[in-house]
Amino acid sequence: MATADQIKEHMEVSGSDGQHVGTVDGIEGDRIKLTKSDASDDQHHYIDLSHVDRVEDNRVYLKVDAATARQRKD
């Protein structure tokens, strides 16, 4: 299981299907803060750390596919 200290700024976040979800801007509490540049509304979005499956090759992989992750972003 991945921990918050393994997740670093500028890492790519991918769904379980390998599709791009966003780019890590930082960690805030128990959530990954994504950069605004990946958002269509120019706002920061967040993904709960409980959705992280693993961190590998400078990339964060989620337990859900990209489409589902995009719907769950706060």
Buried (B, 14 or more C-beta within 10 A) or exposed (E): EBEEEEBEEEBBBBBBBEEEBBBBBBBEEEBBBBBBEBBEEEEBBBBBBEBBBEBEEEBBBBEBBBEBBBEBBE
